[in-house]
Amino acid sequence: MRQGILDATFLYPTGGYEAIEIALAILRGEEVPKHIVLGTRLFTRANVDEGGLPIN
């Protein structure tokens, strides 16, 4: 990004951590959300130093 080779890229979390946490909550008998939004981020040259732009 900083070198200008790419105009933009995205970070798509795998959701592994969230899956384990939800599975443990189900095993404990807790209610869990039906939809879980992972923290996808858009990185451009303008925002890469700030950690990208969150996309929800």
Sequence and secondary structure as in RCSB ss.txt:
>XXXX:A:sequence
MRQGILDATFLYPTGGYEAIEIALAILRGEEVPKHIVLGTRLFTRANVDEGGLPIN
>XXXX:A:secstr
 TTSS SEEEE    HHHHHHHHHHHHTT    S     EEEEETTTGGGT EEE 
